[in-house]
Amino acid sequence: MSPMQRELFEPEHDMFRDSFRRFLEKEIVPRQEEFERGGIMDRAVFARAGAAGFLAMDAPEEYGGGGVRDYRYNAVIAEEIAETAIGGSGLGITLHNDVCLPYFLHVTDEEQKQRWLPGICSGELITAIAMTEPGIGSDLASMTTTASRDGDVYLVNGSKTFITNGINADLVITAVKTDPTQRHKGMSLMVIERGMEGFERGRNLDKIGLHSQDTAELFFTDVRVPVENLLGAEGEGFRYLVTNLPQERLSIAVAGLAIARAAYRWTLEYVKERRAFGQSVAAFQNTRFKLAEMATEIAVAEAFVDKAIVAHNAGQLSAEEAAMAKWWCTELQGRATDIGVQLHGGYGYMTEYPIARAFADARVTRIYGGTTEIMKEIIGKSILA
Ligand SMILES: Cc1cc2nc3c(=O)[nH]c(=O)nc-3n(C[C@H](O)[C@H](O)[C@H](O)COP(=O)(O)OP(=O)(O)OC[C@H]3O[C@@H](n4cnc5c(N)ncnc54)[C@H](O)[C@@H]3O)c2cc1C
């Protein structure tokens, strides 16, 4: 479809793509219905992904990682998850690789790296990041979960909600207030681990889409978190988040664009086959115009996102550029999946068709990782700074 040749990938990425596709077709695609109905992906899949080299590709080899810092591999993973229509399950993997891993790589000391990275690379330790609380999301600095120092531990009290991998996670990067009198400067990050006393999981939340993804509430009551689980320095949590959020937003943008592309392809195939009024649905001018709109928007977005990936590899992707990619690609994902459903007619509303699930799954990407409005705030503030 793409009118222009993509120049992003090298032959080694194509090989990686083929083997990841085979992995998905063996380990997830046949079980996707089971995971959707159960509201969670089998955690054993993480270990199989780890063993096959699809987790923590950029972690150093000495800890069991792939030892290659190249975000194009992460992009391949997002694109194949979209093409095989396993969005809900796939999100757990991209969150682990793209969103959580950087904190373990860049905000940990050597002892923490040795303690956690091998399990993260092998998939035996599943990760999550918990910022959002029942009372706050966009306005992070107003969070109320506290961590008060008591000798060698912090006593953590509060709750988090909407946490991706919330049920499966073994290590939860948790944003807390170590100084509740401060806003941004009072925030710290610490790792709360499965099994710590006082750490309870709430419901696996019932969502309109992403059914195979476990999104949960987390509760902390006097959880004794050893000071060795603090990430970086006390009071620097907000700075670490700001440093890592561009990669999270790029990840959501890449996935959003990939799903728009998949929606376009599924729709194109469908309208060529489906007949109405004695002709194929593809033959109507309206269909051609809608396909033309999708193809154009996808090609234009692709040029920007591929450039953003190259910039990110060079350490040059700014927060504003990541915000641009995130809001644009997720809004495009929404438009493309909506057009796709419409052109599928009634079948587009049936979950046995991938376009239906993609449509429902898409709605949240304009909300999580920072809403479209917050992305525009970041961009707008940088323009007027
Ligand atoms: C499926 C799912 C998975 C998620 N996964 C995670 C996760 O793993 N970890 C995590 O920490 N969180 C997660 N979230 C939470 C998500 O990041 C938040 O829902 C999101 O940041 C929005 O916060 P909120 O829900 O509190 O909305 P609010 O902040 O209450 O926003 C409500 C509305 O007000 C608008 N608004 C807010 N502030 C402004 C402003 N300054 N200017 C203009 N408009 C504004 C928003 O754009 C939105 O439209 C997840 C959410 C969902 C639904």
PDBQT file of the ligand as one rigid body, heavy atoms in Angstrom, charges set to zero:
ROOT
HETATM    1  C1  LIG A 401      -6.706   0.479  29.877  1.00  0.00    +0.000 C 
HETATM    2  C2  LIG A 401      -5.898   1.465  30.648  1.00  0.00    +0.000 A 
HETATM    3  C3  LIG A 401      -4.579   1.156  30.965  1.00  0.00    +0.000 A 
HETATM    4  C4  LIG A 401      -3.813   2.046  31.719  1.00  0.00    +0.000 A 
HETATM    5  N1  LIG A 401      -2.550   1.691  32.121  1.00  0.00    +0.000 NA
HETATM    6  C5  LIG A 401      -1.908   2.464  33.028  1.00  0.00    +0.000 A 
HETATM    7  C6  LIG A 401      -0.680   2.028  33.627  1.00  0.00    +0.000 A 
HETATM    8  O1  LIG A 401      -0.152   0.964  33.300  1.00  0.00    +0.000 OA
HETATM    9  N2  LIG A 401      -0.105   2.812  34.578  1.00  0.00    +0.000 N 
HETATM   10  C7  LIG A 401      -0.649   4.007  34.956  1.00  0.00    +0.000 A 
HETATM   11  O2  LIG A 401      -0.088   4.653  35.824  1.00  0.00    +0.000 OA
HETATM   12  N3  LIG A 401      -1.807   4.453  34.418  1.00  0.00    +0.000 NA
HETATM   13  C8  LIG A 401      -2.443   3.701  33.479  1.00  0.00    +0.000 A 
HETATM   14  N4  LIG A 401      -3.629   4.141  32.932  1.00  0.00    +0.000 N 
HETATM   15  C9  LIG A 401      -4.167   5.403  33.365  1.00  0.00    +0.000 C 
HETATM   16  C10 LIG A 401      -4.106   6.491  32.292  1.00  0.00    +0.000 C 
HETATM   17  O3  LIG A 401      -2.788   6.859  32.031  1.00  0.00    +0.000 OA
HETATM   18  C11 LIG A 401      -4.982   7.655  32.778  1.00  0.00    +0.000 C 
HETATM   19  O4  LIG A 401      -6.320   7.218  32.726  1.00  0.00    +0.000 OA
HETATM   20  C12 LIG A 401      -4.788   8.905  31.941  1.00  0.00    +0.000 C 
HETATM   21  O5  LIG A 401      -3.521   9.461  32.152  1.00  0.00    +0.000 OA
HETATM   22  C13 LIG A 401      -5.856   9.973  32.223  1.00  0.00    +0.000 C 
HETATM   23  O6  LIG A 401      -5.975  10.202  33.593  1.00  0.00    +0.000 OA
HETATM   24  P1  LIG A 401      -7.434  10.192  34.282  1.00  0.00    +0.000 P 
HETATM   25  O7  LIG A 401      -8.088   8.903  33.905  1.00  0.00    +0.000 OA
HETATM   26  O8  LIG A 401      -7.262  10.481  35.714  1.00  0.00    +0.000 OA
HETATM   27  O9  LIG A 401      -8.205  11.352  33.577  1.00  0.00    +0.000 OA
HETATM   28  P2  LIG A 401      -8.253  12.883  34.076  1.00  0.00    +0.000 P 
HETATM   29  O10 LIG A 401      -6.877  13.369  34.320  1.00  0.00    +0.000 OA
HETATM   30  O11 LIG A 401      -9.242  12.992  35.172  1.00  0.00    +0.000 OA
HETATM   31  O12 LIG A 401      -8.819  13.580  32.776  1.00  0.00    +0.000 OA
HETATM   32  C14 LIG A 401     -10.209  13.682  32.455  1.00  0.00    +0.000 C 
HETATM   33  C15 LIG A 401     -10.329  14.568  31.216  1.00  0.00    +0.000 C 
HETATM   34  O13 LIG A 401      -9.829  15.864  31.520  1.00  0.00    +0.000 OA
HETATM   35  C16 LIG A 401      -8.860  16.233  30.575  1.00  0.00    +0.000 C 
HETATM   36  N5  LIG A 401      -7.822  17.047  31.194  1.00  0.00    +0.000 N 
HETATM   37  C17 LIG A 401      -7.113  16.803  32.327  1.00  0.00    +0.000 A 
HETATM   38  N6  LIG A 401      -6.221  17.763  32.534  1.00  0.00    +0.000 NA
HETATM   39  C18 LIG A 401      -6.344  18.640  31.515  1.00  0.00    +0.000 A 
HETATM   40  C19 LIG A 401      -5.680  19.848  31.154  1.00  0.00    +0.000 A 
HETATM   41  N7  LIG A 401      -4.671  20.343  31.890  1.00  0.00    +0.000 N 
HETATM   42  N8  LIG A 401      -6.085  20.499  30.041  1.00  0.00    +0.000 NA
HETATM   43  C20 LIG A 401      -7.086  20.000  29.272  1.00  0.00    +0.000 A 
HETATM   44  N9  LIG A 401      -7.739  18.851  29.548  1.00  0.00    +0.000 NA
HETATM   45  C21 LIG A 401      -7.370  18.203  30.658  1.00  0.00    +0.000 A 
HETATM   46  C22 LIG A 401      -8.265  14.915  30.082  1.00  0.00    +0.000 C 
HETATM   47  O14 LIG A 401      -7.610  15.065  28.829  1.00  0.00    +0.000 OA
HETATM   48  C23 LIG A 401      -9.513  14.060  30.024  1.00  0.00    +0.000 C 
HETATM   49  O15 LIG A 401     -10.183  14.290  28.813  1.00  0.00    +0.000 OA
HETATM   50  C24 LIG A 401      -4.376   3.277  32.127  1.00  0.00    +0.000 A 
HETATM   51  C25 LIG A 401      -5.692   3.599  31.762  1.00  0.00    +0.000 A 
HETATM   52  C26 LIG A 401      -6.452   2.711  31.057  1.00  0.00    +0.000 A 
HETATM   53  C27 LIG A 401      -7.876   3.069  30.757  1.00  0.00    +0.000 C 
ENDROOT
TORSDOF 0
